[in-house]
Amino acid sequence: MPPATILVVDDDDVILALVRRVLERAGYAVRGATDGHEGLRILFAERPDLVVLDIGLPRHRRLAGAGASSRPQRRAGPDAERPA
């Protein structure tokens, strides 16, 4: 089973790299975006399991609700079963 995918959206490259490193070491697959447009593109194209979002992104405050998923999430860690 592939690891859960997490999308990290932050306009600060240092924060993005730090969060990516921590999550990858924990066993997650991580996609990163440095702005809201790229984050939305990845969100809708790849449907990550979780979005970690800098809610203070300039000009993209509406993204805060865009990542809310209607799919039930029961996973507790990177090796847990993915919902169908």
PEVENMO-V882016 format. One record per pair of residues at least 12 apart in sequence whose ideal C-beta (glycine too) atoms are under 6 Angstrom apart, sorted by the first residue. I is the first residue (numbers start at 0). J is the second residue. D is the distance in Angstrom with one decimal. If there is no record, write none. Layout:
BEGIN
i->[I/I]
j->[J/J]
d->[D/D]
END
This chain:
BEGIN
i->[2/2/2/2/3/3/3/3/4/4/4/5/5/5/5/6/6/6/6/7/7/7/8/8/8/9/10/10/15/19/26/27/35/35/35/50]
j->[26/27/28/77/27/48/74/77/28/47/48/22/27/29/49/30/41/47/50/19/31/51/32/38/52/53/33/56/31/31/77/77/56/59/62/66]
d->[5.5/5.4/4.8/4.8/5.6/4.2/6.0/5.6/4.5/4.4/5.3/5.5/5.0/5.3/4.7/4.8/5.5/4.1/4.8/6.0/5.1/4.7/4.6/3.7/4.9/4.2/5.7/5.7/5.2/5.6/3.5/5.0/5.2/2.9/5.0/3.6]
END
